[in-house]
């Protein structure tokens, strides 16, 4: 899969832009604050329908304008697609070949993997960042992933509203328990499905993560990932684990924490509360690893995600690297460049380093200089 052309109108600091890409490697070079990351963001919006920078719609529109427009020409398995995203302050309108499409369906058609400086901090940040890391990987490889995550979030929002109404004394306990009981089968089913999908993904990717870590560090390091539900590592029993077992475990936990949920006004049981822990030589990487080791772990996971996607779908996803190489030491930088040269995927990369194009020599590549929202 690849993107051959991108057109922008009033997007971020770009007024009007049309740019044609190379099939293999595209490098955006320039000083900070010129718009390099905005180009990667536009690509991610077309392929994922969301920004990897967690921006509000208003921030995506050029100052003093009412809307922005992103258009791209994409190709997958020999088929051509024209994708258009009109961004208004209140919503995004996305079309594929002039037909409206939902976010879930966009991810069914196209995929990209993002490396950014924010990605490199997933290990040391709060647990919801690691859950996002896993869900993004799951969504990228599973055609139904985005829909499942969206359905669970919707069910969770509904359940939280019921609990909050009771906590705020807007509803009595009897009616609250009655409503909770009526929606819990759906909630538990979605929670169990998402939990099962996460565990399966981590189990299936574990050997690739280990290989990638050895490749990056050039030494044998024991890497394990734990998926903890109520402090118990469910990844250990992934082979024999069933959806019914997870559903029952969540149900039992709901009964135990019923009063606590009513008191707190929020759902305390479900995949939004599960913990993912990366172990480095059997030690919790959050507390025992250096920043460099934590970054190596995330790089290993992202590299494994790319390889795993290709195994499942027979093609690589588009790869976006937002000024990541400057954040790595000499060994990790060299290993990542070697990896990039070995995979047959389209790569979009930003950098302030004018010498980087020499290090990343590839056929079918282009270098673009970006300055003040223009391509020179």
N, C-alpha and C positions, 0 to 999 in steps of 0.2 A: 504494500500500500504506500501511496505517496501523494504529496501535494505539489502540483506543478505551477500554480499561480495563486497570488493573493492580492486582493484589492481592498483598500481601506478608504473610508470617507469619514472625517471628523471623529476618528477613534484616538483617544488619549491625546498625544501631541502631534498626530499626523492629520494633515488637512485632506490631501488626496495622494494616494500612492497606488501604483500597480507594479508588482514585482514578480519576475519569473524565476523559479528555483531550479537548481540542479537535482538530478535524481538521487545523488548519494550524500553529499555534504554541503551544507550552507552555513557559512560563518559570518556573523554580524560583528564588526569591529568598531569600536569607538569609545570615547570617554564616558564616564558615568553620567546618567541623567539625559542621554541623547535620544532614547527611545528603543534601544536594542531589545530590552525585555518586553516592551509593548508588542513587538512583532511575534515573539513566542506566545505571548498571552492571546493574541488574535488567533493563532493556529490552534491553541488549546480550546478556545471558545467554539471554534468550528467543529472540532473533533470530539469534545467532551460536553459542550454547552455550558461550561463553567470556567472561571479563571482559576489558575493555580495560585493566584495571589489573594484570593478571597476578597475581591473588590466589589463594592456596591455598583449598581448600574450607572449611577450618576458619575462615578469616577472614571467610567469607561468612555464617557462622552467628552469631546473637546470643549474646553471652556467657552461658555456663552452660546453653545449650540443645544438644540433640543433632542437630538438623536445622533447615533453613529451607525455606520454600516460596515459590515465585514463580509466579503465574498471570497470564496476559494474554489479552485478546480481540483478535485480529488480523483484518485484512481485506485481501485481495489479489484484484484482478480480479473483484470482486463476490462472492467466496467468503469465508465466515467460518471462522476457526480458533480453537480454544481450546487454548492452549499452557500446559503445566505443567512446572515444573522443581523436583524435590525434591532438595535438596542435603544430602548426608551428608558426614561427614569423609573417607570413603574413595571416594566416587563421586557422580555426578549421574545421576538418573533423569529423562529428559525424554520427555514424551508430547505428541503433536498429536492433538486430538480423541480422547483416551484411548488412542491407539496409540503404542507405543514407537517412537522415531525416533533415528537416529544423527546425529552432528554433521554429517557430510557431507550428509545428506538435509535437515537443518534449513536449511543454507545454500542448498540447491537451492530451497527454498520462499520464503525471506525474506532480506532484506538490509538492513543499515544501515551508514552511514559515520560514523566517529567522528573528531571534532576534539578534541584535549585538549592541555594544555600539554606533555605528553610527545611528542605528534605533532610539535610545532613544533621539536623538537630532533633529528629524524631525520637531518638533513644533517650535523651536526657529530659525531654519535655514531659508534660502530663500524659497519663495513660490514654486520653481520648485522641492524642496525636498518633499513637501507635495503632489504635483501632482504625483511624482514618487511613493509615498506611496500608493496613490489611484489606480494608473494604475497597480502596482504590485498585489494589491489585486484583481482588476478586472480581470487581466490576469490569476490569479491562479484559479478563479472559473468559468471562461467562456472559453469554448473550442476554440472559435473564437477570443478571446481577443488579443492574441499576434499578429495575422494577421492584425487586425484592427489598432492597435497601430503602427505597422510597415508601413502599407499603408498610414496612416496619416502623419507619419514622412517623408516618401518619397515625398508625395504631398507638404508638407511644405518646404522641401529642394528645390524642383523644383521652387516653388513660390518665395522663398527667392532669388534664383539665378536670376530670372527675374528682381526682384526689385533691386537687387544689381548691375546688369548690367546697369540699367537705372541710378542709383545713381552714378555709376562710369563713366557715359557718354559714355558707349559702345553702348547703344540703344537709339533711340529717343522716345519721349513720346507717339506718336501715335501708333507705333508698339508695344510698351510695354503694353499699355492699351488694344490693340487688343489681345495680347497673354494672358494677365491676364483674360480677359473676356472669352476666350475659355476654360481655365482650371478651372475657379471658380466653375462651377456646381459640378465637382468631388471633389474639395477641400472643398466646403461647405458641401457636403453630408458626407464626411468622418469626418469633424470637428463636425457636428451635431450628427452623430452616436456616436463618442467617448464621447462627452459631455453628451448625453442621458445615455449612459452606466454608466458613473461616477455617475451621479445624482441618477440613479436607485440603484446602489450599495450602496451609502451612505444612501438612504432612507430605503432600505431593512435591512441594518445592524444597524440602529440607536438604536433599542431596545436592541440588543445584546451588543452594546458598552456601553449603560447605565447600563445593568446588570453587565458587567465585571468591570466597574468602581466602582460600589457599592461593588462588591466582593473584589476588591483590597484594597479600602480605608476603608471598613467596616463602611461606613456612607453614607447618602443620599447626593449626589452631582448632580446638574442638568447639564447634558452634552448635548450640541447641536453641530451640524456641519453645517456650511453654505457653499454653493457652489456659489461663486459670479462671475457673468458675468457683467462687467462694473458697479461694486459696488452693483448690485441687486442680492439678494439671491434667486436663482432659486429652491433651495431645498424646499422652502415654498410651491411651487405650483407643486411639483413632481407628485401628484396624477392625475392632469388633463393635465400635460405637454405632448405635442406631438413632434415628430421629425420635423414636418413641422414648428411648432412654433419656435423651436430652430434654424432651418435653416433660417427662415425669420429674426429672431433677429440678427443672425450673418451677414446676407446679408446687413441689414440696417446699422449695425455698420461698415461694410466694406466701404459703400458709404460715411459715415461720415469721415472716417480716410484715404480715398484714397490718398489725397495729403500728409498726414503725412507719409504714408507708402512709397510713392515714394521718399520723402525727406530723410527718414531714411535708405532706402534700405533693409527693413525687414518687415515681416508680423506682424502686430500689433493686429490682430483679429484671435481668434481661441482658442482651449483648452490649447494650450501652454502658454496662457496669463491669464487663469482663476485662481482665488484664492480660496483656501480651508482654512477655518478658524474654529478652534476648540474653542468653548465657554465653559468656566468653570464657573458655577454659573452666566451665562449671561455676562461674561467678556472675552475679547479676551485673550486666553491663552498665546499668544506670549509675551504680555506685563504685564499681571497681575498675572501670575502663577509663583510659585517657580520652581526650576529645578526638585524637587521631584514630584510636581503636573504635570508638563509636561511629565515626564517619566511615571507616572501613566496613563495619557491619551493615550500615544502610546502603552503601554502594554495592555490597554483596547481594543484598536483598533485591535491589533494583535490577542488577544484572541478571540475577536468577529469574526475576519476573519476565524480563525480555525473552530469555531462552525458553522459559516455560510456555509463554504465549506462542512462540514459534512452534513448539512441539505440538500444541493443541490445534493450531489453526494453519500451519504450513506457511506462514509468512510472519515477518517481524512487524511490530507496531512502529509508528513514527516515534523518534526519540528527540526530546527537547532538553537541552542542557543550558541552564541560565547561569553563566559565570561560575560554574562549579569547579573547573580545573584550577582556578586561582586559589581555591580554598583548600587544595590538597597538597601534601608534601610531595617531594620528588618521586618517591617510589610509587605512591598511589596514583599520582598523575600519569606516570609512565604506564602503569598497569591498565588504567582506564583507557588511555589512548590506544594501547595494543588491543584491548577488547573491542573498541569502536571500529578499528580497522578490520577486525575479524568477522563482524556481523554484517549481513547485507541488508541494511535498513537505511532509510532516509533520516539524516541527522540535521538538526537545526541547533546552532550553538552560538552563544554570545560571549564576548571576551573584550577586555581592554588591552590584551597582549598582542602587539603587532607581529610578534614572532610565531605565534601559535599556528597560523596556516602552514608554516614550514614544517612543524612537527607533525601535523595531521595531513600529510600528503595523501590524497586519494584521487582516483579517476572520477570524473563526473562531479566536480566540486566548483563552488563559487564563493568568492569573498565579497562582502558588501560593507562599505564604510557608512556608518550611520551618524548623522550630525543634526541636531535640532529638529528632529522629526522629518528628516529627508534622507534619501539614499544618494550619496555623492557618486 
